[in-house]
């Protein structure tokens, strides 16, 4: 059964909170640590955070039914972009979803993936994907931080709920 619009707004708020905690942790790294290649698909702390940010941006554009965007650009690969543009992007998510009711999230969205294939899925599934995608990659970055001897911030959903209790 799909979640409610309020549940999805809460999950996206969690994603914003967790992403910004991780960006803050990344800001304490040296340049060499930030771009250290961990032999994963996005290679580094910076690359993985940019990938997650770009995914959030693409999905917002799809939900707004905006023209297909480039996934990321060289300009995205600066910590300042993640510190400034990512919170602004989450504010855009908040604005988009602010008035949505449960029937809006149960509606289907037809979109094209990055390979040009067309898909149609309920919006609530896509919003959960956005949160899950971010959680997956934040977990990778947390592992990178530990490998380099840093303690990552607490990012668990329960920590978010405790913070907001």
N, C-alpha and C positions, 0 to 999 in steps of 0.2 A: 504494500500500500504506500502511495506517495506521502511524503511529509507535507506539512502545512507551509504556507508562505512564510509565516513567522519562524518556523524551524529552519528554513533555508536561509533567511536573513541572519539568524543566529550563527549558523555554520559559516556563512561568508564573513561575519564579524570575527569569528574565531580565526579564519584563514588570514584575515588582515592583521590581527593581533600577533599571530604566530610568525607571519612573514616579517613583520617589522621588528620583532624580537631577534630574529635571525639576522636581519640586515644590520641591526645594532651590533651584534656579536661579530659579524664580518667586518665592520668598520674598525674593529680593534686588531685586525690582522695586518701583517706586513704585506707589501705588494707581492712579494714572492709567495707567501702563504695563500693570498687571495687567488692567485692564478696557478697554483701548483696542480699539475696534471695527475689525477687519480685514476686515469685509464677507464673512465666511465663515459657514457654517451655525451655528457655535457662537460666533461673533463675536470672542472675546477669548482671551487666555492662560487666564484663570480659567475662562471658559465651556467651553473645549475640554478643560481638565483635569477639570472637573466632569463633563462628558459622558462622558469615558473612565472615570472612577471609577464613575459611575452604571451604565454598561454592564457593568463588572466585577461590580458588585453584583447587577444583574438576572440575569446568567448564573449566578452562584453560587446565587441563589434558585431558578432553574429546575432546576439540577442537583440541588438538595436537594428538589426537588418541593414547594417552598413556595408559598403563595398569591401571585398576581400582585402585584407591587409598583408603586408610583408610581416613575417613572423617576428624577426628582430633585425636590428641594424648594428653597425659598429658603434653608433652613438649610445646604444643601450648598455654597452660594456664599461660603464663607469659607475662606481658606487654611489655617486651623487644622484644619478638617475633613479636608482633603487630607493634612495633615501627620500627623494622629492616626488618623483613621478608615480611610484607605486602607491603611496598613501592617497595621492590625488585620484588614481585609478579606482581605489577602493571607495572613495567618496562618490565617484560616478556610479559604481555598482549600487551603493546605498540609495542614490537618487533614482536610479532605474527601478529598483525593487520596492521603493518606499510605499507606493500605493497599490502594489500588486496584492490580489486576494488569491485564495486557493484555486479558484477556477483558472486564473491566468497561468499559474505554474503547471497546471495539468494540460494546458494546450500544447499542441505539437509545434516544433520549430523545424523547418526545412533549411538546411545549410549545406555548404560544401566544405569538406575537409581540405587539408593542405595539398592533397594530391588531386583535388578537383572532383572527388567523388561526392555525390549528393546523398544525404541522409535525412531522415525525418524521425525525430524522437520527442518525447515529452520534455518540456523545459525543466521539470524538477529533476529528471535524470541527468541532464546536462549540468545543472547547478551543482548537484552532488559530485559529478565528475570533476568540476573545477576545484572543489574543496579537496577531493581525494588526490588529484594530481598534485596539488600544492603540498599536501601532507606527505606524499611519497618523496617528493624532491627535498622537502625540508628535512626529512629523515636522513636522506643521503648527505646533505650538508652538515647535519649534526654529527654524522659518522666521520666526515672529513675533519671537522674541528677536533674530535677526540683523537683521531690519528695523529694530528699535529700537536697534541698535548694541551688542547684547550677544552674547557668545560662548556658545552653548549647550554643555552638557556632552556628552562623547562618549557616544552611546547605541547604537552599533552592536553587534550580537550578538557580533561578533568581540571587541570590547572587554570584553564580559561574560565570554566564554570566557577571554580573556587574564587577566582579574582573578582568575578562579577556577582558573587552571592550577596 
